Amino acid sequence: MTTLFDPIDLGAIHLSNRIVMAPLTRSRAIAGEVPNPLAVEYYSQRASTGLIISEATQISQSGQGYPNTPGIFTDEQVAGWKAITDAVHARGGKMVAQLWHVGRVSIPDYQPDGGQAVAPSAIAAVGNAMKRDFSMTPFETPRALAVEEIKAIVADYAHAAEQARKAGFDGVEVHGANGYLIDQFLKDGSNQRDDSYGGSVENRSRFLLEVVAAVVAVWGADRVGLRLSPSNGSNGTQDSNPETIFVHAAAALKPFGLAYLHVIEGEPGTPMASWDGAPKLAARMREAFGGPVMLNGGLTRELAEAAIAEGRADLVSVGVPVLANPDLVERWKRNAPLNTPDKATFYGGGARGYTDYPFLEAAEAQATE
Ligand SMILES: Cc1cc2nc3c(=O)[nH]c(=O)nc-3n(C[C@H](O)[C@H](O)[C@H](O)COP(=O)(O)O)c2cc1C
């Protein structure tokens, strides 16, 4: 029987095990949204996971929506990432860049012209945005994108994909989840366009498929993954029939032969949890997609093993537990206790809660002192 500790090939990317570090925004980038030099140590500490997915990286200035998130569109940003991928490779790890445009989950503070955020339709996200100084402010109504602007954003994804190659990544993951721009196009609660990008499931999938095609043209499909969240309402996104749109999208992606599809189906009470009564769609999406499926959302070792045994996933990604346990793979292998995550240091700050979570030996030594 397949276990979490067995290797797997995701397209052209060979993983030594099936436990992947989920993408985790840490809001520690330095001036110019360049990755923090501390990220070299942070990521290389976690290189024993089968694959590291970088924190979300904005593909352009208009794609940013949170303070101090790193970009991948300037050469300074690429140089910052190159130091990280080199260190991860030196430890035998693999790493892909998560490519991100937040769409309406932005505010004028981040926009290059200080204007409105952009979105499929002029419908505001739900909740509060975080300003550059980490204070909160309600989301404002975004501006609906013109068709030429949509094409320009697709070109920004292609540019970011090229930059990710220069930065030495093993591939890229297109962030299509959690209420950001691609998810806003997919779900009918945020997409009420009446042109070729709105209405039918074919039209609502169009932007996603154009982005995937553009990124595949740079990397080849066997080094491109995609993340989707069919059943959470992050940032106020919702769809009247998630099963129809997401199974359609998975089937439409099949001909590309992508490296993997990453599906969030969050357990209650965990970050990005699915809404109550949300349908479990990963197995159906896996069938329609026809390639490797990575499952995420509140997975313990037991739940991860069950997801693989029950055919909902080929591998899993793990967020908060890897944030707090750089050696999670070893700990799961040995059934060892886990460090407690410190929520206060998730976003922003320095080394504390970032590079100082103890490895197993150090934690055991502390416990016996
Ligand atoms: C601090 C934090 C930052 C996150 N940043 C991202 C991100 O940049 N991109 C993304 O797709 N998901 C992000 N997520 C969601 C995680 O990737 C993951 O889906 C979530 O934590 C559930 O998995 P887990 O229960 O294993 O932690 C973030 C979650 C947390 C807690």
The ligand as an ORCA input file, in Angstrom:
! r2SCAN-3c Opt
* xyz 0 1
  C      -0.189     31.862      8.135
  C      -0.883     31.314      6.913
  C      -0.551     31.799      5.666
  C      -1.135     31.263      4.507
  N      -0.738     31.716      3.283
  C      -1.192     31.120      2.147
  C      -0.684     31.476      0.880
  O       0.200     32.333      0.735
  N      -1.192     30.838     -0.203
  C      -2.168     29.878     -0.104
  O      -2.584     29.319     -1.113
  N      -2.643     29.506      1.099
  C      -2.170     30.087      2.218
  N      -2.610     29.659      3.448
  C      -3.444     28.457      3.532
  C      -2.568     27.218      3.747
  O      -1.780     26.938      2.600
  C      -3.436     25.992      4.036
  O      -4.385     25.843      3.026
  C      -4.138     26.099      5.379
  O      -3.237     26.490      6.405
  C      -4.788     24.761      5.758
  O      -3.814     23.740      5.842
  P      -3.268     23.240      7.260
  O      -4.477     22.891      8.070
  O      -2.411     22.075      6.957
  O      -2.548     24.399      7.887
  C      -2.091     30.221      4.625
  C      -2.449     29.766      5.892
  C      -1.857     30.279      7.026
  C      -2.232     29.736      8.376
*
